[in-house]
Amino acid sequence: MTTKAKHQKWLAIIEDQEKSGLAQPEYCKQHSIKISTLSYCRRIYKRKNPKLPKPEFKPVKIVNHEGHDIKLTLPNGFQLMLPIKHDATQIKQLIEVLLSC
């Protein structure tokens, strides 16, 4: 397989995973792909192809905030627990950094 063909194949896989709405681990399991390989290719090919869709923020409504933590689950399957006292701007910046990985 040529380098260009390999590049196109992985771009298609990355786009398919993002459009699927599945977390990376689940997508990899369903498609028999190593999570480490998908993560590596995402980092490499997303830098080379700025046309790939960028993650976007969705409005969130907090219904019950009796707890002391905020649990975030990112599209790539990464989960993060934060104390509820964190500033929304700090949380947004943290998410942007994590999604860029």
Steps between C-alpha positions, in 0.01 A plus 500: 500500500642841405549772760223705338259206506584431865444868580160496328401176673575639847331833427186306405522291819550810717205679338283189533583468871419867565173483309401174670462668838678204659787548741832391353527181710153381395558589134834317502343194659224489237746544212788286634740794514758554773411810703868599508516490119186712459623753758838523331349544153258764629790706634705464184232539233293769671807723504548439128134545405334810647178416309410227749211613721602678816339404829230741599342589829136426563290689755465316827223543752579394855180354640615380840822632649475352848819303441848637540647390169451559130559195283604568141513231234671610180430352156833318508389308811707702747319561829579771753359579844530858627377671815191706417676816626712525179440804285321427169773680304767278654297189419452615139875562460580160648257326263643683198850384591384141558308488171802625309704194605 
